[in-house]
Each structure stands twice: as structure tokens, then as C-alpha cells.
Amino acid sequence: MAAVGVDMERHLIELGESEMAAEDVLTDRQTIVDLDRKRNKTREALRSLQKDKETEKTWLCMGNMFLKLPKPKAKEMLQKDFDQLDEEINKLRKNLKIKVDKLRDIEQEDSLKGFHLQPLSKEELKAIDSVL
Amino acid sequence: MAASAAQKVQEIREVTRIERIGAHSHIRGLGLDDALDARNVSQGMVGQVTARRAAGIILEMIKDGKIAGRACLIAGQPGTGKTAIAMGMAQALGQDTPFTAMAGSEIFSLEMSKTEALTQAFRKSIGVRIKEETEIIEGEVVEIQIDRPAAGTGAKVGKLTLKTTEMETIYDLGQKMIESLTKEKVQAGDIITIDKATGKITRLGRSFTRARDYDAMGPQTKFVQCPEGELQKRKEVVHTVSLHEIDVINSRTQGFLALFSGDTGEIKSEVREQINAKVAEWREEGKAEIVPGVLFIDEVHMLDIECFSYLNRALETDMAPVLIMATNRGITRIRGTNYQSPHGIPIDLLDRLLIIATTPYEEKEVKQILKIRCEEEDVEMSDDALTVLTRIGMETSLRYSIQIITSANLVCRKRKGAEVNVDDIKRVYALFLDESRSTQFLKEYQQEFMFNELGGDKEEMDVS
């Protein structure tokens, strides 16, 4: 009877671990989606600022506050945001791989084939493109 | 794009896989359970329990990458399932491990030397796993808006609205993008991907939500789900290509077309050395993994002494695949020499091999195999007929009785019967001679055949 209890406890711990790891992965994925949405909005804003050549100043909505800024300044701020978002997404993606691997490890599945390979460069790919 | 290309490669692989298995098309694997014990009838395999278990152990070692550069020999009488076991191993290895099947006699060609043919077969059996990474924008087209200048000519500008289940955004389009969108005939409701680096647009299909837009549509219209998640994705595709494929595209004289015409000719050893060096470099940089595959040589006694000594050496290189050979010969002459040796293989090579023996099938097993073949060939057969066929199989050979299945089915169809019965089998048995009846016939009527005076030399005939 006691053995059953111990077994149960171990299973519960394992289950908890895998749930936690899975949750971690899901959160990261959702964050990437949210960040990408922001990135696209920023890109749209940048575009429309670029197209509009008449006005000197422009309205910019930050959070829930509207600011009137000179256009070069606004552009600079948006560009900075954009770059930061890009960087953050890349960072998340890199970590996501490690997390997925950990999850698979907890669930006792083999790590995905070729998961940790470095990608070939463009020239190298071009050289063997015809067999792919 | 990359995904569809990858599929294409796999399709091509499929073809090479089924090339030589016509008689073994019912085999899906080795039919082993998790503990590597052979189930008596499973995955198209029947009997041969020990041989299958041995093959299963070798298979596990191959999967673990433990026995690269080793060789094993499947030996047994004709019709005892040697090729079947090899095919089962190929199936069980799965898509990802390269498997090359060839017959010993395939290496004799006027176009290339024997060792070249063997080298190519070796290199076809070694895979290189590489990764391709692309940034793509993937989404459903909500709207395309193209403004044509009033003058008729000049730069067009436009807007493209894309969405996923999570978000929607507008892209401004330039002249180039508009052209490729028009070329791909992209319209609202299509799911497309845009490669960020090259700007190449691929249409994946139409969105499911648009399935009711029209009643009449082309047969190629493919419906796909609206993509999930972010619009700008990073896509990683892992490819496995064989060393031989890389050889061919890099051997300058022929170009990549040679890969498809099938006639690759000889490849210079310098090219191979360069490629080995490049692959080693990739491996060092973490860009590539070597996947040692399996080379299966059927009828290996057809190789001659030069080939055997080449094999001996080739197995020692650091990028050697697992070599599986099959032979139905006993103690016989090694081709190209006057020496006798077991299985027609030189002793020094034989010493390196793990040998798996197959034994003749029992009556029960023969019946089971015939039943499986009937299913495979879509032939309905009555129980009595199957029993008769089994007897024929035991007395003549398994191959003969398998061949009878199809012809008996034709006879049955001709008399418009629903299932093959004993009479059909009898009829076919009378029509087609098996090997022993044919021999008997010849012995009886020897005198009436042409050149019968040569009959006395029969014993000295060269059979190798």
C-alpha cells in the first residue's frame, strides 16, 4: 500500500514538472505572437509616417496618451521600438528551443532530429539546392 | 516552398525503395514487439523467428548508430525470406535512414568500373542531415489593392492585407511584389507565404472559410486552415541528402540534371575528397550530422574477388554505412578465382560478418504467407484451394505457388467465379510447369531436343 502511495507521489511530481515545462513553452509562444502583433503595428506606423510628406509634426499614441511630436523624432522612437521588438522575439525563439527540448526530455521522448543543427548559410544552401 | 521541395525528395526516395520489392510488397516491417521478440505473424512477416530477432537486434544497433561500418550476411536456401527480412529492415528503419538496395550483378556495367559502382552505392547509403532556416511571412490574404497609374504605364503601387487567426496587418507593395503576386494569381482568400530574403511568393491553397465562395472550382483547389500565431515566422526545415547526391551536383562535368537521368557516369575521386572535407567541416561547425544508412546487396555471390577486397577496405573508412548482404549459395567458387569458399565469399571478409541464417518454411507458415499474398494481390481464395496451394508450395517451391495465385485468379475471373477454387488451381498447375516437373520432362525427352549430345557436359557447366 505504501509503495503505491510513493509511486503515486512520484507520478504526480513528474506530471507537475511536465505541465510546468509545457506551460512555459505555451507562454513563450503567446508572447512571440503578441510581440509580432506589436511589431507589425509599429511597422505600419513607420510606413505611414514615411508616406506622409506634408506635415511637420504628427500625433503619436503611446499607451493611452496622445503626443504631438516632430516627425523625425517620432520616426526615431518607432524605429527604436521596432528594433527592440525584433531583438526580443529572436531571444524568445532561441530560448524556446531549449525549453521544447527540456519538455521532450521530461516526457521521455527523443529530441527532434536535427534540432540543434546550425542552419547552412545561403551560399551553401544554394550549392546543394537542386537535391533539396 | 522548402516543405514542398522536401516532400518531392521523399517521393523520389519512395520510388527507389519499392524498386525491387514487387514480390515483397506486403512487408511493412520486421514484426517484432518492444522486447525484440518476433511475433509469429506480423507486418507481413511469417516465421523465421530467430532470423528476424537477429535482424531486429542489428536494426537497434543501426538506429543507435553503434555499428556503422559493419556488415552482416543473411544466408539461406532460395525462397526462405532473405530479401523479405532485408526489406523488413528497410521499412522498420523509416524514412530518415538512407537505404539502398541493389543486386550483386548490378555493378557489372560497361559505363563504369565495378568499384565505382560500389562506391556510388556506398555513398548513396550515407545521409547528411542539414538544416535550412528561412524567415517567412505566412497568412491569409484578406485584400489586395493595386493602384494602376492613370497613364497606363509606370510604377504600380499597392497594398496587401494579411491575417492569421491572431492578427492582421497591411503591407505596402512595390512593383516587384505586385508582379509576382499577379504571376501567382493570388487573390483574396488565398493562404500564401512570402520568403523574406528572396521575396518569393508561394500559394499554399485557399482558406477553408472561403470554401463556399463558388460552386464550380478546379480539381486542384486545395483548402487549408488559416495559419495560427504570428505573421512573420521562422521556418526550419531539416533535410537528409545522401553523399552521392552531393557528389553528383558537384561533379562539374555533368551538372545536377545527371541526378534525374539516372546516368551519373564516373565521379572523380578529387570531387569526393573535396566533399568529404566540406562535410567534415560542416560537422565540425555543427551544421551537419552524418546519418549512416544501410546498403543491401542481394545475390552477393555475384560479386568477384576484386569487389570483395574493395568491400574489405571500404568498410574501414570512417564514413561507411552498414552493409547487409544476402546469398543463397553454399560452399562455392569465389567469382574470379578458382578457390572454393562458404557462400562464395572470401574467408577474410566472411570473418567480419555477422551471419544470420534463414531456414525453410514449415507448412503452416507457407499457408500463412500464401494467405497474406492473396490479400496483397486482392485475390479471394476458398479454404480448400488454399490448402491445395500450400501442398503445392511445400512440394515445389514457395515462389511457384505465389505465382500460381495471380494466374489462378485470372482463370477464375474468366469463368466469372467469385473466388478461386481447387479447379482453378489444378488448371493452372497443369498449364505451368514448376522447376522439378520441367526438369523431369527434359530428362524424359532429352533425345528429342536440339544439341542433346552436349548433355554429358552438364556437370561442368559454370554456374557462378
Interface residues (C-beta under 8 A of the other chain):
Chain A: R29 I32 V33 L35 D36 R37 R39 N40 K41 R43 E44 R47 K51 R93 K113 G114 H116 L117 Q118 P119 L120 K122 E124 L125 A127 I128 S130 V131 L132
Chain B: A2 A5 A6 V9 D96 R129 I130 K131 E132 E133 E166 M167 T169 I170 D172 A197 G229 E230 L231 Q232 R234 E236 V238 H239 V241 E245 I246 I249 N250 F256 L259 W282 E285 G286 K287 A288 E289
